[in-house]
Amino acid sequence: MSLASQLPQIEVVNRIKSELRLCVGVRMKVRANMGRCKIIERLGVLEETHPNLFVIKVEEKRDRSRRVSYSYADVLTKTVELTDLDKGESLLPWLQ
């Protein structure tokens, strides 16, 4: 049983927030389930954290980039998965 399943959801979300605050500026792989069997994987840098969401600057084709935002609940529900590029492992291994 994972630690996340033992804690109330609000505490898990607060822990996700605090850990992501420490990762601002870190390059990562973002894997987002957009529904209808559409999964997007991109590389990016965590730019900002806010009370209800976080912003990642993702790399696009032809040296372009854009900013996308996700909620902490997206991470909790595993709709969004964040992987450290240097280590090749989840940024939040305790959540699995």
Buried (B, 14 or more C-beta within 10 A) or exposed (E): EEEBEEBEEEEBBEBBBEBBEEBEEBEBBBBBBEEEEEEEEBBBBBBBBEEEBBBBEBEEEEEEEEEBEBBBBBBBEEBBBBBBEEEEEBBBEEBE
